[in-house]
């Protein structure tokens, strides 16, 4: 790391120099690019590289970042990557970090083809740069970020269309659970052939236009089902469901009891959003009043979500125990930094970032259920916040874990606005409209072991959450995919529907049945 500080100082302070252009760079026949524009690109790229080196969850070589970024640039220009690229970058580092002139000359040499005009060149490079990081890092535009900034309540019709005005009929892309479209029986993949008595047009794929519609009369075809049906959707305010159960009741609410006779409920968390902890508390209070004796908390296929709601859900089952202890920087020193031991917990969860920031904030649970016997179901797609909940409950000996080992996404992401308005990511030359999603923190479970799985991690390493030894229940990839589809159908089926689905027969989900058998034995 001796090179890090000199490189940072150089990259932040240096201007365009007259370094010798590498022999691997050849002029193209594309329209020329001015040196000023090339220098602007170079300055943007080298400053983002410096920020990534400062904030990413673990040290990363600048040459690796620069090489990945320039490969993205060459690919966008449809020009072969020079075989000397790595050596040229290494040579630039050896000569006191002279990335800036090298970047500038490479950019100027590629000219100004349509694929690199405007901000396309820096976007291609930053997309390439994230290939050198973990798969949870990305470059987003402002619209993508706004879609992830979800509030507890929403309004509208509860569906989006595939974004292609050339598609006729229109195809449904997604359906919000609990919204008008879901209650009307619309599913992803359905086709809209008539809209207000007319053939649909491309405006319907515009989220802003579609969300402003108050009432929609449309003709819908479900592929594989004969005939079409008329559907009327009325815009309304509703709460998208993140907590679901076993099957819907006629009023579209959920029946959570898997075995009424045994008093065993199944609660599924689909994502950890701002209202998830409160929704879970309401469900558990209802089930407790209905004489629930045991709970299967199903976190299979859960992609995670926000950090604090995940901590709050774990806290819901822990009472005075603390949720996970979080720490960064690297796997080599995480155990040394963990000062928490089983049965002797810190009072708050913590996140450590590489810039030294310490996060002790936590959303307090809406209610506490510390004595409820429970099994947590996980699989290879249990991710992030869902892994956190499973790990916390396992380490606190609060629940038994059943299923398959989780994904190992034990990191915390932060959004950096590249417009230059955000501390920590201010750029000399802002990049309008772009946001860098960067992994900044590493999660540690209460035992002190890391959840994160790095590319070089081995199966024997401590990452993710393993089921309890006697509760590992593997299924084939084919059955896992089928079960995921079946649960989506179960979520989407309206309460008023008489349609028969595979999961109406509990035996079709063998992992759930294994959890049920174990919980029955625990309650004896």
N, C-alpha and C positions, 0 to 999 in steps of 0.2 A: 504493500500500500504506500511505499515511499513516493511513488509517482503521483498519487492522488491530489495532494494539495498543490504541487506545482502546476499540474494540468488544469485544475479548477481555476487557479489564479490566472494562468495564461489565457484560458478560453474566455474568461469573463472580461479580461482587460484588453486582449490583443485586437488589432484591426487587420485589414487585408494587407498581406505582405506579398513580396515578390518571390516566394518559394518556387523552386524549380518544379515544373509540371512533370508528373510521372510519365514515363515512356509508354505506359499502358493506355493513356488517354488519347483517343483519336477524335479529331473533329468530325462531326456528322454533317449531313447535307440538309439538316433541318434549318428553319429560320433562325437567325442568330439571336442570342440573348445578351442583353447589356451586362457589363461587369457590375453595375450597381445592383441589378436584380439578382445576379448570381451571388454577390456578397450578402444580400439580404437573406437568401435561402441558406447560405452557409452559416450565417450568424444565428438564425432561428434553430437550425439543426444542432449546432454545437452547444447552444444554451440549453436545449431540451435534454441533450445527453448528459450535461453536467447535473441538471436537476434530477434526472433519473438515478444517476450515481449517488446523489445525496439522499434520496428518499426511498429507493426501492428496498424491499425487505431484507436483502442481503447484498454484499458487495458483488459488483458485476464489472467485468473488464471493459474499459472504454473502447478498445478495438473491436470487441464483439458487438457492442451496440452500434458503432459506426459502420461496421461491415454489413450488419443486417439492414441498417437504414439505407445504405447505398445500393444494396442489392434490390431493395424495393424501388429505388429510383430507376435503376437500369431496366428492371422488368417493366415498369410503367412506360419507359421510353422504347421498349422492345429492342433493346440493344444488349448484346451478350455481355455478361459480367467479365471484366478483365481478369485473367488468371493471376495477375500480380496484385490484385486489390488488397488482399490481406497483408502482403509484404509492404505495399505502399503505406498502409495505415500504421503498421508496426514501425516502419521507418520514420513516419511523422511523429509517433510517440517518442521514439528514441532521440529525436531532435527537439526535445522539450515541448512536446505536445502540439505540434503545428498542424492541428486539424483544420483550422479555419481556412487558410489558403488552399489546402488540398480540396476541401469541400467546394470552395468557390470555383476552382478550376474544373473540377469534374462537372459541376452543374453547368458552367459556361460551355463546356465541350459538347454537351448533349443538345444544345440549342433550345429552341422554343416550340416543339411540336404540340399539337392540340392536347395530347395526354399529359403535358407538363405545365400547361399555361395557368396563370393565376396561382392559386393555392394548391393546385393538383400535385405539384412536385413535392412540396413539403408534406402533404397528406400521404403520398405514396411512400415517402421515406419514413414517416412516423408509423405508418402501418407495418412497414418492414421492421422497424426498430422493436416493436412489441413482440415480434417473432423470437427475439432473443430473451424474452422474459417469460413469465408463467402464462398459462392460457387465460387467466382472468384479467389480464391487462389489455387495454384496447384504446384506440382513438375514436371518439364519438363526436357527433355534431350536437348542437344545442337541443334539437328536437328529440334525439334519442335520449338525452339526459332527462329532459322534461317528462318523458314517458316513464322513466324509472322513479321519478319523484312523485310517488303515489300518495294520495291522502286517504283517509278512512272512508269518506263518503264520495260518491260520484253521481253523475246524472247522465241521462241519455238512453239509448236503446240497448246498450250492452253488447255490441258486436262491432267488429271491424271487417273490412273487405280486403282481399288480396289487392295490392297496389299495382294495378295494371289496367289502364283504360282500354287496352286492346282486347281484354277478356269480355266476351259476350257468350253466355250469360256471366254475370258477376259471381265470384266465388267467395264464400264466407271464410275469413282467415281465423278469427278467434271469437269466442263467446264468453262473456263475463258471467260467472256463476251467481245466481240470485237475481239477475237482471231480466228485463222484459223478453229478450231474445231466448234466453235459456228456458224461461217458463213457457214460451211458445213452442219449444221443442226444436229450435234451430241448433244445428251442430256445425263445427268447422268442416269445410268441404261441401256444404250445401250450396246449391246454385239458385240465384235469383234471376228468373227469366222475365218477369214483369214487375214494373215499379210504378205504382199509381196508374195502372192501366197502360203504361207505355214501356217499350224496351228500355232497359237501364242504360245509363251513360257513365262516362268516366268520372263525373263529379262525385259519384257515390264512393269512389275510392279515396277521396280527400277526407281525412279524419275531421277537419274543421267543419266541412259542409255537412257531413253525416251526423256529427254530434249535435248540430243545431236543429235537426229535424224533430218536430214535435209528434208527428203521427205518420206512420208508414203503412201503406197497404201494398203487399207484394205477393208474387207467386213464387213458391219455393219448391225445388226438386231435391230430394235426398237421393244421391247416387246409389243404385242398387235396389231402390224401392220403386215400384210402379206408380205412375201417376204423379200429379202435382197437387199442391194444396195452397189455399189462400190463407195468408197470415196478416194480422193487423197488429202492429207494434206501437205502443204509446210511450213516449219518453217520460221518464220519471227519475227521481232521486232514489238511490238504493246503495246498500253496502255490499260490495263484492265479497263473496265468501272466501275466506282463507281457512276456515275450520269446517270440516264436513264429517258425516257419519256413515252409517251402513246403508240406509235406503231412505228415499224421500217419502214424506207423508202427503196426503191429498192437498194440503195447503202449501206445499213445496218446502216446508221445513224438514228437518232431519230427524229420523229415528236413529239413535246412537246405540241401541242395545243389540249386541250380537247374540246374547243369551239372556232373555228376560228371566228365565227360571233360575239361573245362577247369579243374576244381577251383574253381568259383565258387559261393559260398553266398549265400543271401538270409536276413537276420535282420531280423525286424520287431519294433519296440518299440511296445507298445500304450499304455503309460503309464509315467511315471517315478515309481515307488513306492519304498518303503524298501529293497526287495530287488532292484531292477532292475539296478543296477551289478554286484552279485555274480552274479546270474543270467546276465547278459551275459558276464561273465568266464568262467564255467563253460562256456558254449556255445562261446566262442572258443577256449578251451583244447582242448575236444573236437574242434572243427573243424581246429585246427592239427595235432593228432595224426593227423587223417584227410587230411592233405596239402592243406588249403585254400590256394589261391593268390591269391584275390581275394574281396572282400566287397561285397555290396549291402546297405547299411544303410537299411531302409525305415522312414521316419518319416511317411508319408502318413496322414492322419486321426488322428494322435496328438494328444490334447488337452493334452499337457504333463504336469504333476504337480508334485512337490516340487522345490525349488531344488537342494539339495545332491546328491541322486541324479543330477540332470541334469548338474551340474558333474563328478561322478565319472565318468559315462559319457563325457563329452568328454575327461576326463583319461586314460581307458583307452587312447585312441588317440594321446596326445600325449607320453607319457614325461615328460621334464623340462620340456616346455613348460607354460604355465599355461592353465587354462580362462579363460573370459571375464572381462573387467574390467567391473564393474557400478558404476553411479554414478547418483545423483539430485542435483540436483533437476530442472532443466527442459532442454528441447532447446536453449535458447539458450546454456547454459553447459556442456553436457556435454563438448564437445570440449576446452574449456579445462581441464577437470578430468582428462581422460584422459592419463595419463603413460606409456602403453604404446604401443609401436610394433612393427610386424612385425619378427620376428627379434630382438627385444629386450624380453622379456616380464617382467611382474611375477611374483613367486613364487606369489601366491595370487589367487583371485578375490575381488572386493570388492563389497559392497552399501552404498550410501549412502542414508540415510533423512533425511527433512526435519527430524527432531528431532535430527540430528547424530550419530546412532548409526552406527558403522562396523562392518561385518560382514566379517571375513576368514576365517571358518571354512569348511572344505571337507572333505567326506568323501573320504578318499584312495582312489584306484582299487584294486580288489582284484587287478588284474593290468595289465600294460602291453603294448600291441600297436602300437608306433609305426611299424612298417615294412610293414604290411599294405596292399596296393593296394586302394582302396575308392571306391565311388560312394555318395552319399547321395541317396535319393529323397524329395522333398518335394512338397507341394501346398498349396492354399489353406486346408486345415484342419490343416496342421502348425502347432502352437500352443505358445507358452510355452517350456517346457523343451526341447521338440523343436526349436524355432527356435534356441535357445541352442546346442545341440549342432551343428546344421548351420552356424551362423555361426562358431563357434569352429574347426571343422574347415576351413571355407572360408578364413577369414582366416589360418590357420596354414599354408595351402597343403597341408593334410594329406589332403584328399579333394576330389573333384569333386562338384558339386551338380547334380542332374538333376530335371526335372519342372516345377512351376509355383511362382510366388512364394508365400511363406508368409503367414500371417494377420496378423502384426504385433502379437502380444500380448506386448510386451516389458516387462511389469511384474511386480512381486512383491507378492503380497497378504499381509496380516496379519489375524489374527482378534482382534477386540477384544471382550472380555466386558463387556456393558453392566450387569452386576450391581454394578459399582463395585469389584470386587476386583482389577482389573488396573491397573498403573501406566500412565499415559498416557490412560486412559479412565475414570477414577473419576468417578462422577456423584453429585451431592448427593442425588438421588432415584433409586436404582437401577431398572433395567428388568429384572425377573426373567426368566430363560430366553432372553434375546435376545443375539445375537452379531452384531457388525458386521464384515463382510468388506470390507476397505478396501485399495485399491492404494496402497502406500507407497513402493516403490522402482522405479526405471527401469533396465532392463538396457542395458548398452553392450557391443557386441561388441569383440574385440581391436583392430580398426581404429579404434575410438573412435566409430563411428557408432551411433546409437540403433536398437534393434529395434522400439520401440513405434510403433504407428500411432494417432495421435489423430484425433478426428472431422474436424478441419480439414486433416489431412495430405493431400497431393497424391500422385498416382501417381509423380511424378518425385522425391519426397522419399525420404530414406534410412530406410526402415522394413522390417521383416521381412527375409527372405533371398531374394534372387533366384537362380535357377539360373545356372550358368555360361552365357555368351552362346551357346555352340554346343550347349548341352544343355537349352535351354528346350523342353519338350514339353507343349503344352497339349492337354487333352481337353475335350469339351463337358461342361456341367453334368450332363446326363443320363447320360453314360458315367461320370463321376466318381461319381455316386450309385450307379450299378449296380456299379461296381468295389468300392465300400465294402461293399455288401450281399454281394457274392460273397466278399470276404475274411472277412466275419463268418461266412458259411456254412463257409468253409474252416477257420476256427478252431474252430467248434462240432462239425464232423463227427467222430465217434469213430473211433479207429484201427481198430476192428473192422468198420467200415461199408464196404460195397461200393458205396455211393451214388456216382454220377458227378456231379461239379460242374464249372461252367464254367472255373474256374481250373486244373483238371487239364490243360487245354490252355494252355500258356504264352502262346500268341499272343493270347489274350483280354485280356491286360494289356499294352497297347502301351507304357506308360511303363516298365514293368519290362523289356520287350524292348529298349527304347532304352538303358537303363542296362546291360543285359547286353552289347549290341553294343559299347558304349564300353569296358567293362571288358575284354572280349576283346582289343580293339585295344591297350589299355594293357599287357596281359600279353605281347604279341608281342615 
